[in-house]
Amino acid sequence: MSKKARLAIATCRENDLARLADAPLVEAFHACGIEAFRVAWDDAHADWSSYDGVLIRSTWDWHLHPERFLAWLGQRAKSDRIWNPVNLVSWCLDKRSLIDLDSRGIRSVPTLAIDAIESIRTFSSPWTPWVIKPAFGATAYRTSVIQTGADLDAWRDQNRDFSGPLVAQQFQPSVLERGELSLIYIGGEYSHSVRKRAKPGDFRVQAEFGGGAERVTPDAADLDIAARCLRALGEQTVFARIDLVHDNAGLPMVIECELAEPELFFGQCPEAAMRLARAVASRVWQPN
């Protein structure tokens, strides 16, 4: 090559966790002969056309401005090479995609759509307890476990400023003991898995809330449902993270199909950063 390829790693502003998560990948791209630059997705001065491609990685504030983020995705799809495919990214950002997955035979956490916060007054959950969260959400944003009508009233009072669709999901008690299992795929191939656990007394497994993660080996049933979930997408992905929880009988079900900006746990599997860099590099160097 006469010049180095340039890649934009789409990220967010002023987030140390995002910077640390991206660092191994920037280094891996350098080793592959690609100059990688972290660029905030909402940077008004960013010249996206100056890059040979855009990799969505740590846009971890997108859920605060979902309409703007979806509009940004649409713009990038028109003019830039972007990974993952924008149609899949847009689909997975909406938690109602779990209803779609379940309809395709991929066992998923039971999920119901709630049109808007006003609809809560007439909503009756078929489960106790259950979870309420925005349909477009991340990092447990505005997420609560609902045990009683008083819990729901309190959530509504605390979120009066929220507008947008919601989902209700059956709460899985296994989250409190077994946590969530994340299976990471790179270039369509299985890479590694981690088990995420919440701190004692909490149900949120994210690091922002004190959760931890350890590398584990999934069993055959976990690998099977994750692989079937990926096949159901109908398109190859550069990366994917399939999050699973287990029901009372120990059977796995999908709780997230992450194709946009999941933590990929390079700390637990350092070699995965190079795998992803090589997978993206092979696409960057392909002719348009």
MARTOR-363740 format. One record per residue (C-alpha): residue number from 0; residue in one letter; chain; x, y, z. Coordinates in Angstrom, 2 decimals. Each point is the difference from the previous one (the first is absolute). Layout:
resi=NUM resn=A chain=A u=X v=Y w=Z
...
END
This chain:
resi=0 resn=M chain=A u=0.00 v=0.00 w=0.00
resi=1 resn=S chain=A u=1.27 v=3.48 w=-0.86
resi=2 resn=K chain=A u=-1.55 v=1.54 w=3.09
resi=3 resn=K chain=A u=-1.31 v=-1.22 w=3.30
resi=4 resn=A chain=A u=-3.71 v=-0.60 w=0.27
resi=5 resn=R chain=A u=-1.80 v=2.28 w=2.45
resi=6 resn=L chain=A u=-2.84 v=-1.26 w=2.15
resi=7 resn=A chain=A u=-2.38 v=1.86 w=2.26
resi=8 resn=I chain=A u=-0.94 v=-1.78 w=3.21
resi=9 resn=A chain=A u=-3.34 v=1.53 w=0.92
resi=10 resn=T chain=A u=-0.11 v=0.76 w=3.71
resi=11 resn=C chain=A u=-1.46 v=2.46 w=2.48
resi=12 resn=R chain=A u=1.34 v=3.00 w=1.86
resi=13 resn=E chain=A u=1.76 v=0.11 w=3.36
resi=14 resn=N chain=A u=-0.41 v=-3.63 w=0.99
resi=15 resn=D chain=A u=3.08 v=-1.59 w=1.55
resi=16 resn=L chain=A u=-1.50 v=-3.51 w=-0.14
resi=17 resn=A chain=A u=-0.51 v=0.42 w=-3.75
resi=18 resn=R chain=A u=3.55 v=1.24 w=-0.49
resi=19 resn=L chain=A u=1.42 v=-2.96 w=1.91
resi=20 resn=A chain=A u=-2.22 v=-2.46 w=-1.88
resi=21 resn=D chain=A u=1.13 v=1.36 w=-3.38
resi=22 resn=A chain=A u=3.73 v=0.22 w=0.78
resi=23 resn=P chain=A u=0.89 v=-3.65 w=-0.83
resi=24 resn=L chain=A u=-1.87 v=0.30 w=-3.29
resi=25 resn=V chain=A u=1.80 v=3.19 w=-1.04
resi=26 resn=E chain=A u=3.30 v=-1.78 w=0.66
resi=27 resn=A chain=A u=-1.12 v=-3.07 w=-1.93
resi=28 resn=F chain=A u=-0.98 v=2.10 w=-3.01
resi=29 resn=H chain=A u=3.41 v=1.64 w=0.07
resi=30 resn=A chain=A u=1.59 v=-3.45 w=-0.13
resi=31 resn=C chain=A u=-2.17 v=-0.77 w=-3.05
resi=32 resn=G chain=A u=1.20 v=3.11 w=-1.80
resi=33 resn=I chain=A u=-3.12 v=2.09 w=0.61
resi=34 resn=E chain=A u=-0.10 v=3.41 w=1.66
resi=35 resn=A chain=A u=-2.98 v=-0.09 w=2.34
resi=36 resn=F chain=A u=-1.45 v=3.18 w=1.47
resi=37 resn=R chain=A u=-2.63 v=0.17 w=2.74
resi=38 resn=V chain=A u=-2.68 v=2.46 w=-1.11
resi=39 resn=A chain=A u=-3.13 v=0.91 w=1.95
resi=40 resn=W chain=A u=-3.04 v=-0.89 w=-2.07
resi=41 resn=D chain=A u=-1.58 v=3.40 w=0.72
resi=42 resn=D chain=A u=3.10 v=2.07 w=-0.74
resi=43 resn=A chain=A u=-1.34 v=2.72 w=-2.28
resi=44 resn=H chain=A u=3.50 v=0.67 w=-1.36
resi=45 resn=A chain=A u=0.83 v=-3.60 w=-0.92
resi=46 resn=D chain=A u=0.83 v=-0.56 w=-3.65
resi=47 resn=W chain=A u=-1.22 v=-3.55 w=-0.43
resi=48 resn=S chain=A u=0.84 v=0.05 w=-3.69
resi=49 resn=S chain=A u=3.70 v=0.18 w=0.88
resi=50 resn=Y chain=A u=-0.09 v=-3.59 w=1.30
resi=51 resn=D chain=A u=-0.02 v=-3.27 w=-1.90
resi=52 resn=G chain=A u=-2.68 v=-1.35 w=2.28
resi=53 resn=V chain=A u=-1.84 v=0.44 w=3.29
resi=54 resn=L chain=A u=-0.12 v=-2.63 w=2.74
resi=55 resn=I chain=A u=-2.70 v=0.55 w=2.59
resi=56 resn=R chain=A u=1.53 v=-0.89 w=3.33
resi=57 resn=S chain=A u=-0.54 v=2.03 w=3.16
resi=58 resn=T chain=A u=-2.86 v=2.36 w=-0.78
resi=59 resn=W chain=A u=-1.18 v=-0.55 w=3.53
resi=60 resn=D chain=A u=-2.14 v=3.12 w=0.29
resi=61 resn=W chain=A u=-2.17 v=-0.70 w=-3.05
resi=62 resn=H chain=A u=-3.01 v=-0.92 w=2.13
resi=63 resn=L chain=A u=-0.17 v=3.56 w=1.34
resi=64 resn=H chain=A u=-0.67 v=1.24 w=-3.54
resi=65 resn=P chain=A u=-1.38 v=-3.02 w=-1.91
resi=66 resn=E chain=A u=-1.66 v=1.97 w=-2.80
resi=67 resn=R chain=A u=3.20 v=1.95 w=-0.67
resi=68 resn=F chain=A u=2.06 v=-3.17 w=0.06
resi=69 resn=L chain=A u=-2.31 v=-1.80 w=-2.42
resi=70 resn=A chain=A u=0.18 v=3.04 w=-2.30
resi=71 resn=W chain=A u=3.81 v=-0.09 w=0.22
resi=72 resn=L chain=A u=-0.05 v=-3.68 w=-0.93
resi=73 resn=G chain=A u=-2.15 v=0.79 w=-3.01
resi=74 resn=Q chain=A u=2.46 v=2.65 w=-1.17
resi=75 resn=R chain=A u=2.96 v=-2.30 w=0.38
resi=76 resn=A chain=A u=-1.76 v=-2.74 w=-1.92
resi=77 resn=K chain=A u=-0.47 v=2.36 w=-2.96
resi=78 resn=S chain=A u=3.60 v=1.13 w=-0.29
resi=79 resn=D chain=A u=2.40 v=-2.23 w=2.00
resi=80 resn=R chain=A u=1.02 v=-3.60 w=0.44
resi=81 resn=I chain=A u=-1.26 v=-0.82 w=3.45
resi=82 resn=W chain=A u=-0.01 v=-3.08 w=2.20
resi=83 resn=N chain=A u=-2.20 v=-1.66 w=0.99
resi=84 resn=P chain=A u=-2.62 v=0.35 w=-2.75
resi=85 resn=V chain=A u=-2.20 v=2.95 w=0.93
resi=86 resn=N chain=A u=-3.27 v=-1.86 w=-0.54
resi=87 resn=L chain=A u=1.05 v=-2.62 w=2.58
resi=88 resn=V chain=A u=1.31 v=2.64 w=2.40
resi=89 resn=S chain=A u=-3.26 v=1.95 w=-0.14
resi=90 resn=W chain=A u=-1.99 v=-3.19 w=0.52
resi=91 resn=C chain=A u=1.96 v=-1.17 w=3.03
resi=92 resn=L chain=A u=-0.06 v=3.39 w=1.74
resi=93 resn=D chain=A u=-3.75 v=-0.45 w=0.42
resi=94 resn=K chain=A u=-0.65 v=-2.53 w=2.78
resi=95 resn=R chain=A u=-3.23 v=-0.94 w=-1.73
resi=96 resn=S chain=A u=2.32 v=-1.95 w=-2.32
resi=97 resn=L chain=A u=-0.20 v=-2.77 w=2.63
resi=98 resn=I chain=A u=-3.65 v=-0.45 w=-0.92
resi=99 resn=D chain=A u=1.12 v=-0.36 w=-3.62
resi=100 resn=L chain=A u=2.69 v=-2.52 w=0.93
resi=101 resn=D chain=A u=-2.47 v=-2.07 w=1.99
resi=102 resn=S chain=A u=-2.34 v=-0.07 w=-3.01
resi=103 resn=R chain=A u=2.90 v=-1.48 w=-2.01
resi=104 resn=G chain=A u=0.39 v=-2.85 w=2.45
resi=105 resn=I chain=A u=2.84 v=1.49 w=2.05
resi=106 resn=R chain=A u=-1.05 v=-0.41 w=3.61
resi=107 resn=S chain=A u=0.19 v=3.46 w=1.57
resi=108 resn=V chain=A u=-0.91 v=1.61 w=3.29
resi=109 resn=P chain=A u=-3.79 v=0.50 w=-0.05
resi=110 resn=T chain=A u=-0.50 v=3.60 w=-1.13
resi=111 resn=L chain=A u=-3.02 v=2.23 w=-0.58
resi=112 resn=A chain=A u=-0.08 v=3.41 w=-1.67
resi=113 resn=I chain=A u=-1.44 v=3.05 w=1.75
resi=114 resn=D chain=A u=-0.67 v=2.87 w=-2.38
resi=115 resn=A chain=A u=0.72 v=2.88 w=2.37
resi=116 resn=I chain=A u=0.17 v=0.92 w=3.66
resi=117 resn=E chain=A u=-3.69 v=0.99 w=-0.07
resi=118 resn=S chain=A u=-0.89 v=-3.60 w=-0.90
resi=119 resn=I chain=A u=1.33 v=-1.23 w=3.35
resi=120 resn=R chain=A u=-3.26 v=1.00 w=1.68
resi=121 resn=T chain=A u=-1.84 v=-2.72 w=-1.89
resi=122 resn=F chain=A u=2.84 v=-2.51 w=-0.23
resi=123 resn=S chain=A u=-0.33 v=-3.21 w=1.98
resi=124 resn=S chain=A u=3.09 v=-2.19 w=0.13
resi=125 resn=P chain=A u=-0.51 v=-3.76 w=-0.27
resi=126 resn=W chain=A u=3.08 v=-0.52 w=2.20
resi=127 resn=T chain=A u=1.08 v=0.78 w=3.54
resi=128 resn=P chain=A u=2.61 v=1.28 w=0.34
resi=129 resn=W chain=A u=0.72 v=1.67 w=-3.32
resi=130 resn=V chain=A u=2.36 v=2.59 w=-1.45
resi=131 resn=I chain=A u=-0.84 v=3.29 w=-1.66
resi=132 resn=K chain=A u=2.50 v=1.76 w=-2.26
resi=133 resn=P chain=A u=0.12 v=2.26 w=-3.07
resi=134 resn=A chain=A u=-0.20 v=-1.80 w=-3.32
resi=135 resn=F chain=A u=3.06 v=2.02 w=-1.02
resi=136 resn=G chain=A u=2.25 v=-0.31 w=3.01
resi=137 resn=A chain=A u=3.39 v=-1.11 w=1.25
resi=138 resn=T chain=A u=1.96 v=-0.45 w=3.26
resi=139 resn=A chain=A u=-3.21 v=-0.57 w=2.00
resi=140 resn=Y chain=A u=-1.20 v=3.51 w=-0.88
resi=141 resn=R chain=A u=-3.36 v=0.68 w=1.73
resi=142 resn=T chain=A u=-0.29 v=-3.72 w=0.71
resi=143 resn=S chain=A u=-1.81 v=-1.29 w=3.09
resi=144 resn=V chain=A u=-1.31 v=-3.25 w=1.39
resi=145 resn=I chain=A u=-3.73 v=0.28 w=0.70
resi=146 resn=Q chain=A u=-1.52 v=-2.06 w=2.80
resi=147 resn=T chain=A u=-3.13 v=1.98 w=0.81
resi=148 resn=G chain=A u=-2.26 v=2.71 w=-1.35
resi=149 resn=A chain=A u=1.71 v=2.42 w=2.36
resi=150 resn=D chain=A u=3.35 v=-0.82 w=-1.65
resi=151 resn=L chain=A u=-1.47 v=0.83 w=-3.39
resi=152 resn=D chain=A u=-1.51 v=3.25 w=1.26
resi=153 resn=A chain=A u=3.37 v=0.97 w=1.44
resi=154 resn=W chain=A u=1.77 v=-0.77 w=-3.28
resi=155 resn=R chain=A u=-2.53 v=2.09 w=-1.92
resi=156 resn=D chain=A u=0.40 v=2.92 w=2.40
resi=157 resn=Q chain=A u=3.81 v=-0.16 w=-0.28
resi=158 resn=N chain=A u=-0.10 v=-0.12 w=-3.80
resi=159 resn=R chain=A u=-2.63 v=2.59 w=-0.84
resi=160 resn=D chain=A u=2.52 v=1.70 w=-2.28
resi=161 resn=F chain=A u=0.37 v=-3.12 w=-2.15
resi=162 resn=S chain=A u=-1.64 v=-0.31 w=-3.38
resi=163 resn=G chain=A u=0.34 v=-2.99 w=-2.25
resi=164 resn=P chain=A u=-1.01 v=-3.64 w=-0.23
resi=165 resn=L chain=A u=0.64 v=-2.44 w=2.84
resi=166 resn=V chain=A u=0.16 v=-3.73 w=0.50
resi=167 resn=A chain=A u=-1.07 v=-2.26 w=2.81
resi=168 resn=Q chain=A u=1.99 v=-3.18 w=0.59
resi=169 resn=Q chain=A u=-0.40 v=-2.96 w=2.28
resi=170 resn=F chain=A u=2.58 v=0.22 w=2.78
resi=171 resn=Q chain=A u=2.32 v=-3.00 w=0.11
resi=172 resn=P chain=A u=1.08 v=-0.77 w=3.60
resi=173 resn=S chain=A u=3.08 v=-1.84 w=-1.28
resi=174 resn=V chain=A u=1.54 v=3.40 w=-0.76
resi=175 resn=L chain=A u=0.54 v=0.49 w=3.73
resi=176 resn=E chain=A u=2.08 v=-3.18 w=0.34
resi=177 resn=R chain=A u=1.24 v=-1.03 w=-3.44
resi=178 resn=G chain=A u=0.07 v=3.46 w=-1.56
resi=179 resn=E chain=A u=0.03 v=0.40 w=-3.77
resi=180 resn=L chain=A u=2.10 v=-1.97 w=-2.45
resi=181 resn=S chain=A u=1.52 v=1.96 w=-2.91
resi=182 resn=L chain=A u=1.23 v=-1.90 w=-3.05
resi=183 resn=I chain=A u=2.20 v=2.08 w=-2.32
resi=184 resn=Y chain=A u=0.31 v=-0.72 w=-3.71
resi=185 resn=I chain=A u=2.52 v=1.62 w=-2.35
resi=186 resn=G chain=A u=-0.24 v=-0.33 w=-3.77
resi=187 resn=G chain=A u=-2.86 v=-2.43 w=0.52
resi=188 resn=E chain=A u=2.14 v=-2.36 w=2.10
resi=189 resn=Y chain=A u=-0.27 v=-0.67 w=3.71
resi=190 resn=S chain=A u=2.76 v=1.79 w=1.93
resi=191 resn=H chain=A u=-0.57 v=-0.15 w=3.76
resi=192 resn=S chain=A u=-2.54 v=0.30 w=2.79
resi=193 resn=V chain=A u=-0.30 v=1.78 w=3.32
resi=194 resn=R chain=A u=-2.44 v=-0.26 w=2.85
resi=195 resn=K chain=A u=-1.15 v=3.36 w=1.31
resi=196 resn=R chain=A u=-1.21 v=0.21 w=3.58
resi=197 resn=A chain=A u=-1.57 v=2.84 w=1.94
resi=198 resn=K chain=A u=1.33 v=1.13 w=3.34
resi=199 resn=P chain=A u=-1.86 v=-1.39 w=3.03
resi=200 resn=G chain=A u=-3.45 v=1.53 w=0.38
resi=201 resn=D chain=A u=-0.24 v=1.19 w=-3.61
resi=202 resn=F chain=A u=-1.26 v=-1.53 w=-3.25
resi=203 resn=R chain=A u=1.98 v=2.20 w=-2.39
resi=204 resn=V chain=A u=3.09 v=-1.75 w=-1.34
resi=205 resn=Q chain=A u=1.62 v=3.02 w=-1.64
resi=206 resn=A chain=A u=3.40 v=1.21 w=1.23
resi=207 resn=E chain=A u=-1.50 v=3.47 w=0.55
resi=208 resn=F chain=A u=-2.05 v=-1.48 w=2.84
resi=209 resn=G chain=A u=2.74 v=-2.10 w=1.55
resi=210 resn=G chain=A u=-0.50 v=-3.11 w=-2.08
resi=211 resn=G chain=A u=2.87 v=-2.31 w=-0.90
resi=212 resn=A chain=A u=0.84 v=-2.43 w=-2.80
resi=213 resn=E chain=A u=2.09 v=-3.17 w=-0.20
resi=214 resn=R chain=A u=0.92 v=-2.11 w=-2.97
resi=215 resn=V chain=A u=-1.91 v=-3.29 w=-0.12
resi=216 resn=T chain=A u=-0.66 v=-2.92 w=-2.33
resi=217 resn=P chain=A u=-3.60 v=-0.21 w=-1.23
resi=218 resn=D chain=A u=-1.79 v=-3.32 w=-0.26
resi=219 resn=A chain=A u=-1.41 v=-1.54 w=-3.16
resi=220 resn=A chain=A u=-3.51 v=1.40 w=0.49
resi=221 resn=D chain=A u=1.36 v=3.54 w=0.40
resi=222 resn=L chain=A u=2.12 v=-0.28 w=-3.15
resi=223 resn=D chain=A u=-2.92 v=-1.45 w=-1.94
resi=224 resn=I chain=A u=-2.46 v=2.78 w=0.72
resi=225 resn=A chain=A u=2.59 v=2.72 w=-0.61
resi=226 resn=A chain=A u=0.98 v=-1.54 w=-3.35
resi=227 resn=R chain=A u=-3.65 v=-0.29 w=-1.04
resi=228 resn=C chain=A u=-0.55 v=3.62 w=0.99
resi=229 resn=L chain=A u=2.85 v=1.11 w=-2.27
resi=230 resn=R chain=A u=-1.29 v=-2.11 w=-2.90
resi=231 resn=A chain=A u=-3.43 v=1.56 w=0.40
resi=232 resn=L chain=A u=1.48 v=3.43 w=-0.78
resi=233 resn=G chain=A u=0.49 v=-0.96 w=-3.63
resi=234 resn=E chain=A u=3.18 v=2.08 w=-0.40
resi=235 resn=Q chain=A u=3.56 v=-0.44 w=1.17
resi=236 resn=T chain=A u=1.20 v=2.25 w=2.79
resi=237 resn=V chain=A u=3.50 v=1.23 w=0.80
resi=238 resn=F chain=A u=-0.74 v=-0.45 w=3.68
resi=239 resn=A chain=A u=-2.95 v=-1.07 w=2.10
resi=240 resn=R chain=A u=-0.71 v=-0.64 w=3.64
resi=241 resn=I chain=A u=-2.86 v=-2.27 w=0.94
resi=242 resn=D chain=A u=-1.08 v=0.40 w=3.62
resi=243 resn=L chain=A u=-1.81 v=-2.89 w=1.64
resi=244 resn=V chain=A u=-1.84 v=-0.60 w=3.24
resi=245 resn=H chain=A u=-1.41 v=-3.28 w=1.26
resi=246 resn=D chain=A u=-3.50 v=-0.83 w=1.13
resi=247 resn=N chain=A u=-0.95 v=-1.93 w=3.13
resi=248 resn=A chain=A u=0.63 v=-3.27 w=-1.85
resi=249 resn=G chain=A u=3.50 v=1.14 w=-1.00
resi=250 resn=L chain=A u=-0.87 v=0.45 w=-3.69
resi=251 resn=P chain=A u=1.65 v=2.93 w=-1.81
resi=252 resn=M chain=A u=-1.85 v=2.86 w=-1.63
resi=253 resn=V chain=A u=1.22 v=3.11 w=-1.80
resi=254 resn=I chain=A u=-0.27 v=3.25 w=1.94
resi=255 resn=E chain=A u=2.05 v=2.15 w=-2.41
resi=256 resn=C chain=A u=1.28 v=-0.36 w=-3.55
resi=257 resn=E chain=A u=2.70 v=2.68 w=0.02
resi=258 resn=L chain=A u=1.20 v=1.13 w=-3.41
resi=259 resn=A chain=A u=0.69 v=3.69 w=0.63
resi=260 resn=E chain=A u=2.27 v=0.90 w=2.90
resi=261 resn=P chain=A u=0.38 v=-2.87 w=2.46
resi=262 resn=E chain=A u=2.92 v=-0.32 w=2.37
resi=263 resn=L chain=A u=2.02 v=-2.83 w=-1.53
resi=264 resn=F chain=A u=2.09 v=-0.75 w=3.09
resi=265 resn=F chain=A u=3.47 v=0.26 w=-1.49
resi=266 resn=G chain=A u=1.29 v=0.05 w=3.58
resi=267 resn=Q chain=A u=-1.19 v=-3.58 w=0.47
resi=268 resn=C chain=A u=1.13 v=-1.06 w=-3.49
resi=269 resn=P chain=A u=2.82 v=2.26 w=-1.28
resi=270 resn=E chain=A u=0.44 v=-1.92 w=-3.25
resi=271 resn=A chain=A u=-3.55 v=0.92 w=-1.03
resi=272 resn=A chain=A u=1.07 v=3.58 w=-0.76
resi=273 resn=M chain=A u=2.34 v=-1.25 w=-2.73
resi=274 resn=R chain=A u=-2.71 v=-2.32 w=-1.33
resi=275 resn=L chain=A u=-2.36 v=2.94 w=-0.39
resi=276 resn=A chain=A u=2.68 v=2.23 w=-1.52
resi=277 resn=R chain=A u=0.77 v=-2.66 w=-2.61
resi=278 resn=A chain=A u=-3.69 v=-0.56 w=-0.75
resi=279 resn=V chain=A u=-0.52 v=3.71 w=-0.59
resi=280 resn=A chain=A u=3.28 v=0.39 w=-1.91
resi=281 resn=S chain=A u=-1.06 v=-2.65 w=-2.50
resi=282 resn=R chain=A u=-3.07 v=2.12 w=-0.74
resi=283 resn=V chain=A u=1.78 v=3.35 w=-0.04
resi=284 resn=W chain=A u=2.37 v=-1.28 w=-2.69
resi=285 resn=Q chain=A u=-2.77 v=-1.41 w=-2.13
resi=286 resn=P chain=A u=-0.88 v=2.18 w=-3.02
resi=287 resn=N chain=A u=-3.25 v=1.94 w=0.24
END
